[in-house]
Amino acid sequence: MDLMDSLFVRPDRGGPGLLLRGAPGVGKTALLDAAAVRAADVGMRVLRASAVAFEVEMNFAALH
């Protein structure tokens, strides 16, 4: 079982989080897309958010 699979073993109980960091172009978005597919496959609700350039100075803009 890889690290991503371990995030979805017990979706009913919450579980560990995962922080993705890296330079632009290393594949963070592709990894998040794959995680969203696996989460949906096990019945988890998947919520996605994205930002726009003018929100760069607003802390936690995606949560507002």
mmCIF file of the N, C-alpha and C atoms, coordinates in Angstrom:
data_MODEL
# 
_entry.id   MODEL 
# 
loop_
_atom_site.group_PDB 
_atom_site.id 
_atom_site.type_symbol 
_atom_site.label_atom_id 
_atom_site.label_alt_id 
_atom_site.label_comp_id 
_atom_site.label_asym_id 
_atom_site.label_entity_id 
_atom_site.label_seq_id 
_atom_site.pdbx_PDB_ins_code 
_atom_site.Cartn_x 
_atom_site.Cartn_y 
_atom_site.Cartn_z 
_atom_site.occupancy 
_atom_site.B_iso_or_equiv 
_atom_site.pdbx_formal_charge 
_atom_site.auth_seq_id 
_atom_site.auth_comp_id 
_atom_site.auth_asym_id 
_atom_site.auth_atom_id 
_atom_site.pdbx_PDB_model_num 
ATOM 1   N N  . MET A 1 1  ? 0.861   -1.176 0.000   1.00 0.00 ? 1  MET A N  1 
ATOM 2   C CA . MET A 1 1  ? 0.000   0.000  0.000   1.00 0.00 ? 1  MET A CA 1 
ATOM 3   C C  . MET A 1 1  ? 0.905   1.236  0.000   1.00 0.00 ? 1  MET A C  1 
ATOM 4   N N  . ASP A 1 2  ? 0.626   2.153  -0.892  1.00 0.00 ? 2  ASP A N  1 
ATOM 5   C CA . ASP A 1 2  ? 1.439   3.364  -0.925  1.00 0.00 ? 2  ASP A CA 1 
ATOM 6   C C  . ASP A 1 2  ? 0.853   4.428  -0.002  1.00 0.00 ? 2  ASP A C  1 
ATOM 7   N N  . LEU A 1 3  ? 1.553   5.522  0.125   1.00 0.00 ? 3  LEU A N  1 
ATOM 8   C CA . LEU A 1 3  ? 1.135   6.588  1.040   1.00 0.00 ? 3  LEU A CA 1 
ATOM 9   C C  . LEU A 1 3  ? -0.255  7.116  0.702   1.00 0.00 ? 3  LEU A C  1 
ATOM 10  N N  . MET A 1 4  ? -0.532  7.310  -0.577  1.00 0.00 ? 4  MET A N  1 
ATOM 11  C CA . MET A 1 4  ? -1.839  7.855  -0.943  1.00 0.00 ? 4  MET A CA 1 
ATOM 12  C C  . MET A 1 4  ? -2.954  6.884  -0.579  1.00 0.00 ? 4  MET A C  1 
ATOM 13  N N  . ASP A 1 5  ? -2.759  5.598  -0.805  1.00 0.00 ? 5  ASP A N  1 
ATOM 14  C CA . ASP A 1 5  ? -3.787  4.622  -0.433  1.00 0.00 ? 5  ASP A CA 1 
ATOM 15  C C  . ASP A 1 5  ? -4.058  4.641  1.064   1.00 0.00 ? 5  ASP A C  1 
ATOM 16  N N  . SER A 1 6  ? -3.031  4.878  1.874   1.00 0.00 ? 6  SER A N  1 
ATOM 17  C CA . SER A 1 6  ? -3.222  4.889  3.324   1.00 0.00 ? 6  SER A CA 1 
ATOM 18  C C  . SER A 1 6  ? -4.110  6.038  3.781   1.00 0.00 ? 6  SER A C  1 
ATOM 19  N N  . LEU A 1 7  ? -4.235  7.092  2.959   1.00 0.00 ? 7  LEU A N  1 
ATOM 20  C CA . LEU A 1 7  ? -5.104  8.215  3.317   1.00 0.00 ? 7  LEU A CA 1 
ATOM 21  C C  . LEU A 1 7  ? -6.580  7.860  3.223   1.00 0.00 ? 7  LEU A C  1 
ATOM 22  N N  . PHE A 1 8  ? -6.912  6.805  2.476   1.00 0.00 ? 8  PHE A N  1 
ATOM 23  C CA . PHE A 1 8  ? -8.305  6.479  2.202   1.00 0.00 ? 8  PHE A CA 1 
ATOM 24  C C  . PHE A 1 8  ? -8.741  5.128  2.766   1.00 0.00 ? 8  PHE A C  1 
ATOM 25  N N  . VAL A 1 9  ? -7.966  4.561  3.681   1.00 0.00 ? 9  VAL A N  1 
ATOM 26  C CA . VAL A 1 9  ? -8.299  3.259  4.247   1.00 0.00 ? 9  VAL A CA 1 
ATOM 27  C C  . VAL A 1 9  ? -9.554  3.337  5.100   1.00 0.00 ? 9  VAL A C  1 
ATOM 28  N N  . ARG A 1 10 ? -9.655  4.327  5.973   1.00 0.00 ? 10 ARG A N  1 
ATOM 29  C CA . ARG A 1 10 ? -10.805 4.486  6.862   1.00 0.00 ? 10 ARG A CA 1 
ATOM 30  C C  . ARG A 1 10 ? -11.399 5.874  6.691   1.00 0.00 ? 10 ARG A C  1 
ATOM 31  N N  . PRO A 1 11 ? -12.040 6.141  5.557   1.00 0.00 ? 11 PRO A N  1 
ATOM 32  C CA . PRO A 1 11 ? -12.553 7.488  5.331   1.00 0.00 ? 11 PRO A CA 1 
ATOM 33  C C  . PRO A 1 11 ? -13.635 7.915  6.313   1.00 0.00 ? 11 PRO A C  1 
ATOM 34  N N  . ASP A 1 12 ? -14.284 6.954  6.976   1.00 0.00 ? 12 ASP A N  1 
ATOM 35  C CA . ASP A 1 12 ? -15.340 7.293  7.933   1.00 0.00 ? 12 ASP A CA 1 
ATOM 36  C C  . ASP A 1 12 ? -14.793 7.848  9.245   1.00 0.00 ? 12 ASP A C  1 
ATOM 37  N N  . ARG A 1 13 ? -13.516 7.692  9.494   1.00 0.00 ? 13 ARG A N  1 
ATOM 38  C CA . ARG A 1 13 ? -12.918 8.123  10.752  1.00 0.00 ? 13 ARG A CA 1 
ATOM 39  C C  . ARG A 1 13 ? -11.980 9.309  10.596  1.00 0.00 ? 13 ARG A C  1 
ATOM 40  N N  . GLY A 1 14 ? -12.061 10.005 9.506   1.00 0.00 ? 14 GLY A N  1 
ATOM 41  C CA . GLY A 1 14 ? -11.076 11.059 9.283   1.00 0.00 ? 14 GLY A CA 1 
ATOM 42  C C  . GLY A 1 14 ? -9.770  10.395 8.926   1.00 0.00 ? 14 GLY A C  1 
ATOM 43  N N  . GLY A 1 15 ? -8.705  10.947 9.321   1.00 0.00 ? 15 GLY A N  1 
ATOM 44  C CA . GLY A 1 15 ? -7.434  10.303 9.054   1.00 0.00 ? 15 GLY A CA 1 
ATOM 45  C C  . GLY A 1 15 ? -6.326  11.311 8.891   1.00 0.00 ? 15 GLY A C  1 
ATOM 46  N N  . PRO A 1 16 ? -5.211  10.828 8.403   1.00 0.00 ? 16 PRO A N  1 
ATOM 47  C CA . PRO A 1 16 ? -4.050  11.701 8.280   1.00 0.00 ? 16 PRO A CA 1 
ATOM 48  C C  . PRO A 1 16 ? -4.248  12.730 7.180   1.00 0.00 ? 16 PRO A C  1 
ATOM 49  N N  . GLY A 1 17 ? -3.494  13.758 7.252   1.00 0.00 ? 17 GLY A N  1 
ATOM 50  C CA . GLY A 1 17 ? -3.484  14.768 6.204   1.00 0.00 ? 17 GLY A CA 1 
ATOM 51  C C  . GLY A 1 17 ? -2.213  14.629 5.400   1.00 0.00 ? 17 GLY A C  1 
ATOM 52  N N  . LEU A 1 18 ? -2.136  15.361 4.334   1.00 0.00 ? 18 LEU A N  1 
ATOM 53  C CA . LEU A 1 18 ? -0.955  15.324 3.494   1.00 0.00 ? 18 LEU A CA 1 
ATOM 54  C C  . LEU A 1 18 ? -0.679  16.729 3.003   1.00 0.00 ? 18 LEU A C  1 
ATOM 55  N N  . LEU A 1 19 ? 0.525   17.189 3.194   1.00 0.00 ? 19 LEU A N  1 
ATOM 56  C CA . LEU A 1 19 ? 0.937   18.502 2.734   1.00 0.00 ? 19 LEU A CA 1 
ATOM 57  C C  . LEU A 1 19 ? 1.814   18.323 1.513   1.00 0.00 ? 19 LEU A C  1 
ATOM 58  N N  . LEU A 1 20 ? 1.445   18.965 0.424   1.00 0.00 ? 20 LEU A N  1 
ATOM 59  C CA . LEU A 1 20 ? 2.244   18.906 -0.799  1.00 0.00 ? 20 LEU A CA 1 
ATOM 60  C C  . LEU A 1 20 ? 2.976   20.215 -0.968  1.00 0.00 ? 20 LEU A C  1 
ATOM 61  N N  . ARG A 1 21 ? 4.279   20.116 -1.105  1.00 0.00 ? 21 ARG A N  1 
ATOM 62  C CA . ARG A 1 21 ? 5.098   21.297 -1.361  1.00 0.00 ? 21 ARG A CA 1 
ATOM 63  C C  . ARG A 1 21 ? 6.040   20.969 -2.500  1.00 0.00 ? 21 ARG A C  1 
ATOM 64  N N  . GLY A 1 22 ? 6.352   21.959 -3.267  1.00 0.00 ? 22 GLY A N  1 
ATOM 65  C CA . GLY A 1 22 ? 7.307   21.737 -4.332  1.00 0.00 ? 22 GLY A CA 1 
ATOM 66  C C  . GLY A 1 22 ? 7.335   22.890 -5.306  1.00 0.00 ? 22 GLY A C  1 
ATOM 67  N N  . ALA A 1 23 ? 8.342   22.887 -6.108  1.00 0.00 ? 23 ALA A N  1 
ATOM 68  C CA . ALA A 1 23 ? 8.510   23.932 -7.116  1.00 0.00 ? 23 ALA A CA 1 
ATOM 69  C C  . ALA A 1 23 ? 7.439   23.797 -8.192  1.00 0.00 ? 23 ALA A C  1 
ATOM 70  N N  . PRO A 1 24 ? 7.181   24.869 -8.905  1.00 0.00 ? 24 PRO A N  1 
ATOM 71  C CA . PRO A 1 24 ? 6.220   24.793 -10.008 1.00 0.00 ? 24 PRO A CA 1 
ATOM 72  C C  . PRO A 1 24 ? 6.648   23.737 -11.030 1.00 0.00 ? 24 PRO A C  1 
ATOM 73  N N  . GLY A 1 25 ? 5.676   22.959 -11.469 1.00 0.00 ? 25 GLY A N  1 
ATOM 74  C CA . GLY A 1 25 ? 5.943   21.991 -12.524 1.00 0.00 ? 25 GLY A CA 1 
ATOM 75  C C  . GLY A 1 25 ? 6.401   20.615 -12.083 1.00 0.00 ? 25 GLY A C  1 
ATOM 76  N N  . VAL A 1 26 ? 6.433   20.337 -10.774 1.00 0.00 ? 26 VAL A N  1 
ATOM 77  C CA . VAL A 1 26 ? 6.908   19.029 -10.326 1.00 0.00 ? 26 VAL A CA 1 
ATOM 78  C C  . VAL A 1 26 ? 5.797   17.987 -10.232 1.00 0.00 ? 26 VAL A C  1 
ATOM 79  N N  . GLY A 1 27 ? 4.535   18.389 -10.420 1.00 0.00 ? 27 GLY A N  1 
ATOM 80  C CA . GLY A 1 27 ? 3.453   17.418 -10.442 1.00 0.00 ? 27 GLY A CA 1 
ATOM 81  C C  . GLY A 1 27 ? 2.495   17.445 -9.270  1.00 0.00 ? 27 GLY A C  1 
ATOM 82  N N  . LYS A 1 28 ? 2.466   18.540 -8.526  1.00 0.00 ? 28 LYS A N  1 
ATOM 83  C CA . LYS A 1 28 ? 1.566   18.618 -7.373  1.00 0.00 ? 28 LYS A CA 1 
ATOM 84  C C  . LYS A 1 28 ? 0.101   18.526 -7.797  1.00 0.00 ? 28 LYS A C  1 
ATOM 85  N N  . THR A 1 29 ? -0.265  19.217 -8.843  1.00 0.00 ? 29 THR A N  1 
ATOM 86  C CA . THR A 1 29 ? -1.655  19.191 -9.301  1.00 0.00 ? 29 THR A CA 1 
ATOM 87  C C  . THR A 1 29 ? -2.037  17.813 -9.806  1.00 0.00 ? 29 THR A C  1 
ATOM 88  N N  . ALA A 1 30 ? -1.141  17.144 -10.505 1.00 0.00 ? 30 ALA A N  1 
ATOM 89  C CA . ALA A 1 30 ? -1.421  15.788 -10.986 1.00 0.00 ? 30 ALA A CA 1 
ATOM 90  C C  . ALA A 1 30 ? -1.623  14.838 -9.812  1.00 0.00 ? 30 ALA A C  1 
ATOM 91  N N  . LEU A 1 31 ? -0.843  14.991 -8.762  1.00 0.00 ? 31 LEU A N  1 
ATOM 92  C CA . LEU A 1 31 ? -0.995  14.149 -7.575  1.00 0.00 ? 31 LEU A CA 1 
ATOM 93  C C  . LEU A 1 31 ? -2.319  14.431 -6.879  1.00 0.00 ? 31 LEU A C  1 
ATOM 94  N N  . LEU A 1 32 ? -2.698  15.696 -6.778  1.00 0.00 ? 32 LEU A N  1 
ATOM 95  C CA . LEU A 1 32 ? -3.989  16.039 -6.170  1.00 0.00 ? 32 LEU A CA 1 
ATOM 96  C C  . LEU A 1 32 ? -5.158  15.513 -7.002  1.00 0.00 ? 32 LEU A C  1 
ATOM 97  N N  . ASP A 1 33 ? -5.034  15.566 -8.324  1.00 0.00 ? 33 ASP A N  1 
ATOM 98  C CA . ASP A 1 33 ? -6.079  15.019 -9.190  1.00 0.00 ? 33 ASP A CA 1 
ATOM 99  C C  . ASP A 1 33 ? -6.231  13.513 -8.963  1.00 0.00 ? 33 ASP A C  1 
ATOM 100 N N  . ALA A 1 34 ? -5.118  12.804 -8.860  1.00 0.00 ? 34 ALA A N  1 
ATOM 101 C CA . ALA A 1 34 ? -5.165  11.363 -8.607  1.00 0.00 ? 34 ALA A CA 1 
ATOM 102 C C  . ALA A 1 34 ? -5.777  11.066 -7.240  1.00 0.00 ? 34 ALA A C  1 
ATOM 103 N N  . ALA A 1 35 ? -5.442  11.876 -6.237  1.00 0.00 ? 35 ALA A N  1 
ATOM 104 C CA . ALA A 1 35 ? -6.003  11.688 -4.896  1.00 0.00 ? 35 ALA A CA 1 
ATOM 105 C C  . ALA A 1 35 ? -7.511  11.918 -4.910  1.00 0.00 ? 35 ALA A C  1 
ATOM 106 N N  . ALA A 1 36 ? -7.972  12.913 -5.668  1.00 0.00 ? 36 ALA A N  1 
ATOM 107 C CA . ALA A 1 36 ? -9.411  13.188 -5.750  1.00 0.00 ? 36 ALA A CA 1 
ATOM 108 C C  . ALA A 1 36 ? -10.154 12.011 -6.374  1.00 0.00 ? 36 ALA A C  1 
ATOM 109 N N  . VAL A 1 37 ? -9.566  11.405 -7.375  1.00 0.00 ? 37 VAL A N  1 
ATOM 110 C CA . VAL A 1 37 ? -10.195 10.238 -8.005  1.00 0.00 ? 37 VAL A CA 1 
ATOM 111 C C  . VAL A 1 37 ? -10.281 9.079  -7.022  1.00 0.00 ? 37 VAL A C  1 
ATOM 112 N N  . ARG A 1 38 ? -9.193  8.808  -6.305  1.00 0.00 ? 38 ARG A N  1 
ATOM 113 C CA . ARG A 1 38 ? -9.211  7.705  -5.329  1.00 0.00 ? 38 ARG A CA 1 
ATOM 114 C C  . ARG A 1 38 ? -10.193 7.969  -4.205  1.00 0.00 ? 38 ARG A C  1 
ATOM 115 N N  . ALA A 1 39 ? -10.257 9.203  -3.741  1.00 0.00 ? 39 ALA A N  1 
ATOM 116 C CA . ALA A 1 39 ? -11.194 9.543  -2.670  1.00 0.00 ? 39 ALA A CA 1 
ATOM 117 C C  . ALA A 1 39 ? -12.632 9.340  -3.133  1.00 0.00 ? 39 ALA A C  1 
ATOM 118 N N  . ALA A 1 40 ? -12.944 9.777  -4.329  1.00 0.00 ? 40 ALA A N  1 
ATOM 119 C CA . ALA A 1 40 ? -14.294 9.592  -4.857  1.00 0.00 ? 40 ALA A CA 1 
ATOM 120 C C  . ALA A 1 40 ? -14.610 8.111  -5.034  1.00 0.00 ? 40 ALA A C  1 
ATOM 121 N N  . ASP A 1 41 ? -13.619 7.327  -5.407  1.00 0.00 ? 41 ASP A N  1 
ATOM 122 C CA . ASP A 1 41 ? -13.821 5.881  -5.590  1.00 0.00 ? 41 ASP A CA 1 
ATOM 123 C C  . ASP A 1 41 ? -14.218 5.177  -4.294  1.00 0.00 ? 41 ASP A C  1 
ATOM 124 N N  . VAL A 1 42 ? -13.749 5.677  -3.155  1.00 0.00 ? 42 VAL A N  1 
ATOM 125 C CA . VAL A 1 42 ? -14.100 5.050  -1.881  1.00 0.00 ? 42 VAL A CA 1 
ATOM 126 C C  . VAL A 1 42 ? -15.297 5.731  -1.221  1.00 0.00 ? 42 VAL A C  1 
ATOM 127 N N  . GLY A 1 43 ? -15.941 6.647  -1.946  1.00 0.00 ? 43 GLY A N  1 
ATOM 128 C CA . GLY A 1 43 ? -17.161 7.256  -1.436  1.00 0.00 ? 43 GLY A CA 1 
ATOM 129 C C  . GLY A 1 43 ? -16.991 8.537  -0.660  1.00 0.00 ? 43 GLY A C  1 
ATOM 130 N N  . MET A 1 44 ? -15.820 9.121  -0.696  1.00 0.00 ? 44 MET A N  1 
ATOM 131 C CA . MET A 1 44 ? -15.613 10.382 0.008   1.00 0.00 ? 44 MET A CA 1 
ATOM 132 C C  . MET A 1 44 ? -16.110 11.538 -0.849  1.00 0.00 ? 44 MET A C  1 
ATOM 133 N N  . ARG A 1 45 ? -16.571 12.576 -0.213  1.00 0.00 ? 45 ARG A N  1 
ATOM 134 C CA . ARG A 1 45 ? -16.941 13.797 -0.923  1.00 0.00 ? 45 ARG A CA 1 
ATOM 135 C C  . ARG A 1 45 ? -15.664 14.576 -1.207  1.00 0.00 ? 45 ARG A C  1 
ATOM 136 N N  . VAL A 1 46 ? -15.519 15.026 -2.408  1.00 0.00 ? 46 VAL A N  1 
ATOM 137 C CA . VAL A 1 46 ? -14.318 15.752 -2.817  1.00 0.00 ? 46 VAL A CA 1 
ATOM 138 C C  . VAL A 1 46 ? -14.702 17.189 -3.128  1.00 0.00 ? 46 VAL A C  1 
ATOM 139 N N  . LEU A 1 47 ? -14.075 18.107 -2.432  1.00 0.00 ? 47 LEU A N  1 
ATOM 140 C CA . LEU A 1 47 ? -14.282 19.534 -2.668  1.00 0.00 ? 47 LEU A CA 1 
ATOM 141 C C  . LEU A 1 47 ? -12.985 20.110 -3.209  1.00 0.00 ? 47 LEU A C  1 
ATOM 142 N N  . ARG A 1 48 ? -13.088 20.924 -4.230  1.00 0.00 ? 48 ARG A N  1 
ATOM 143 C CA . ARG A 1 48 ? -11.900 21.528 -4.828  1.00 0.00 ? 48 ARG A CA 1 
ATOM 144 C C  . ARG A 1 48 ? -12.054 23.039 -4.782  1.00 0.00 ? 48 ARG A C  1 
ATOM 145 N N  . ALA A 1 49 ? -10.960 23.726 -4.635  1.00 0.00 ? 49 ALA A N  1 
ATOM 146 C CA . ALA A 1 49 ? -10.950 25.185 -4.657  1.00 0.00 ? 49 ALA A CA 1 
ATOM 147 C C  . ALA A 1 49 ? -9.744  25.634 -5.465  1.00 0.00 ? 49 ALA A C  1 
ATOM 148 N N  . SER A 1 50 ? -9.866  26.782 -6.051  1.00 0.00 ? 50 SER A N  1 
ATOM 149 C CA . SER A 1 50 ? -8.728  27.359 -6.756  1.00 0.00 ? 50 SER A CA 1 
ATOM 150 C C  . SER A 1 50 ? -8.733  28.865 -6.511  1.00 0.00 ? 50 SER A C  1 
ATOM 151 N N  . ALA A 1 51 ? -7.607  29.467 -6.728  1.00 0.00 ? 51 ALA A N  1 
ATOM 152 C CA . ALA A 1 51 ? -7.463  30.894 -6.460  1.00 0.00 ? 51 ALA A CA 1 
ATOM 153 C C  . ALA A 1 51 ? -7.235  31.650 -7.765  1.00 0.00 ? 51 ALA A C  1 
ATOM 154 N N  . VAL A 1 52 ? -7.348  32.933 -7.662  1.00 0.00 ? 52 VAL A N  1 
ATOM 155 C CA . VAL A 1 52 ? -7.034  33.804 -8.792  1.00 0.00 ? 52 VAL A CA 1 
ATOM 156 C C  . VAL A 1 52 ? -5.955  34.781 -8.346  1.00 0.00 ? 52 VAL A C  1 
ATOM 157 N N  . ALA A 1 53 ? -5.274  35.345 -9.295  1.00 0.00 ? 53 ALA A N  1 
ATOM 158 C CA . ALA A 1 53 ? -4.089  36.161 -8.999  1.00 0.00 ? 53 ALA A CA 1 
ATOM 159 C C  . ALA A 1 53 ? -4.357  37.297 -8.021  1.00 0.00 ? 53 ALA A C  1 
ATOM 160 N N  . PHE A 1 54 ? -5.493  37.965 -8.127  1.00 0.00 ? 54 PHE A N  1 
ATOM 161 C CA . PHE A 1 54 ? -5.713  39.115 -7.247  1.00 0.00 ? 54 PHE A CA 1 
ATOM 162 C C  . PHE A 1 54 ? -5.914  38.713 -5.789  1.00 0.00 ? 54 PHE A C  1 
ATOM 163 N N  . GLU A 1 55 ? -6.111  37.418 -5.496  1.00 0.00 ? 55 GLU A N  1 
ATOM 164 C CA . GLU A 1 55 ? -6.283  36.965 -4.114  1.00 0.00 ? 55 GLU A CA 1 
ATOM 165 C C  . GLU A 1 55 ? -4.964  36.587 -3.444  1.00 0.00 ? 55 GLU A C  1 
ATOM 166 N N  . VAL A 1 56 ? -3.855  36.765 -4.120  1.00 0.00 ? 56 VAL A N  1 
ATOM 167 C CA . VAL A 1 56 ? -2.578  36.293 -3.603  1.00 0.00 ? 56 VAL A CA 1 
ATOM 168 C C  . VAL A 1 56 ? -2.214  36.921 -2.250  1.00 0.00 ? 56 VAL A C  1 
ATOM 169 N N  . GLU A 1 57 ? -2.644  38.114 -1.992  1.00 0.00 ? 57 GLU A N  1 
ATOM 170 C CA . GLU A 1 57 ? -2.332  38.785 -0.729  1.00 0.00 ? 57 GLU A CA 1 
ATOM 171 C C  . GLU A 1 57 ? -3.333  38.485 0.376   1.00 0.00 ? 57 GLU A C  1 
ATOM 172 N N  . MET A 1 58 ? -4.406  37.771 0.076   1.00 0.00 ? 58 MET A N  1 
ATOM 173 C CA . MET A 1 58 ? -5.438  37.472 1.073   1.00 0.00 ? 58 MET A CA 1 
ATOM 174 C C  . MET A 1 58 ? -5.160  36.109 1.710   1.00 0.00 ? 58 MET A C  1 
ATOM 175 N N  . ASN A 1 59 ? -4.917  36.092 3.001   1.00 0.00 ? 59 ASN A N  1 
ATOM 176 C CA . ASN A 1 59 ? -4.702  34.827 3.695   1.00 0.00 ? 59 ASN A CA 1 
ATOM 177 C C  . ASN A 1 59 ? -5.957  33.982 3.661   1.00 0.00 ? 59 ASN A C  1 
ATOM 178 N N  . PHE A 1 60 ? -5.835  32.719 3.342   1.00 0.00 ? 60 PHE A N  1 
ATOM 179 C CA . PHE A 1 60 ? -6.935  31.756 3.331   1.00 0.00 ? 60 PHE A CA 1 
ATOM 180 C C  . PHE A 1 60 ? -8.086  32.206 2.442   1.00 0.00 ? 60 PHE A C  1 
ATOM 181 N N  . ALA A 1 61 ? -7.779  32.811 1.311   1.00 0.00 ? 61 ALA A N  1 
ATOM 182 C CA . ALA A 1 61 ? -8.812  33.344 0.415   1.00 0.00 ? 61 ALA A CA 1 
ATOM 183 C C  . ALA A 1 61 ? -9.769  32.247 -0.052  1.00 0.00 ? 61 ALA A C  1 
ATOM 184 N N  . ALA A 1 62 ? -9.284  31.054 -0.271  1.00 0.00 ? 62 ALA A N  1 
ATOM 185 C CA . ALA A 1 62 ? -10.144 29.968 -0.759  1.00 0.00 ? 62 ALA A CA 1 
ATOM 186 C C  . ALA A 1 62 ? -11.192 29.567 0.275   1.00 0.00 ? 62 ALA A C  1 
ATOM 187 N N  . LEU A 1 63 ? -10.939 29.837 1.540   1.00 0.00 ? 63 LEU A N  1 
ATOM 188 C CA . LEU A 1 63 ? -11.896 29.469 2.585   1.00 0.00 ? 63 LEU A CA 1 
ATOM 189 C C  . LEU A 1 63 ? -13.014 30.488 2.754   1.00 0.00 ? 63 LEU A C  1 
ATOM 190 N N  . HIS A 1 64 ? -12.842 31.670 2.235   1.00 0.00 ? 64 HIS A N  1 
ATOM 191 C CA . HIS A 1 64 ? -13.842 32.728 2.417   1.00 0.00 ? 64 HIS A CA 1 
ATOM 192 C C  . HIS A 1 64 ? -14.980 32.583 1.467   1.00 0.00 ? 64 HIS A C  1 
# 
